Amino acid sequence: MSVDPRTLGWITRALTHEMGAVQQYLAQSVLARLWGDEQLAQHLRHEAVEELGHAERLMEKLILLGVPPSAGSLAPSRLGRTPEALLEADQQIEIDAVRLYQQALAHAQRMRDSDHASLFEGILREELAHVQALDQSLNQVAPREHTHG
């Protein structure tokens, strides 16, 4: 099956991003567990599994195209000293994902590639929901933390 090389580039870039997100959420989950915050640790582990699902969809697409999946170098995980700092780091990685999928979707649409546009659009919707959930979480955490200062 032939595919535009730039589309392959977008899929591979997205896979690298998703594997980096899995790494970040898992590292943060370990950190939260070490803090004794099991609820936050479980939440972050759940997010890692969701991101792993995105990576799986991208890998499946690559395998169907006859391309062995390979993520590039992963950026270091963004950690923090407070739950709020973790959420802020996660908000940034999700915003980066939204930008990536918006650009990938625009490329697929320009190429009239509805199959890949559908893949990018589906993951984009989920990433937008992640950003919205993180915005809500940060709005709930921030006022509480500021009242102690």
C-alpha positions, 0 to 999 in steps of 0.5 A: 500500500502506497502512502505519501511520505509526509503522511508517514512522517506525521504518523511517526511523529505522532507515535513518538509523541504518544510514547513520550506521553506514556512515559511522562504519565507513568513516571508521574504516577510513580512519583505520586505513589512515592508521595503517598497519593494513590488516587493521583497515581491511579489517575495518571496510570489511567492516562498512560493507558489512554495514551498507549491506546493512541500509540497502538492505533498509530502502530497498527496503521504503520504495520498495515502500511508495511512500515515497522513502527519506531518512535524517535527519541523521547523527550525527558518526562516533565515532573514537578514538586506538587500535583498542580505542577504535574497537571501543568506539565500534562496540560503542556504535553496535551496542548502539544498533541493537539497542535501536532494532530491539527497539523497532521489532519490539515496535511491529510485533508490537503492530500485528500487522504480521508483514511489518515484524516479520520485517524488524526481527527479521532485522536485529536478529539480525544486529545482536546478532551484531555486538555479540557479535563486538565483545564478543569482539574487545574481550576479546581486545584489552583484556588485551594493551593492559593488559599494556603499562601 
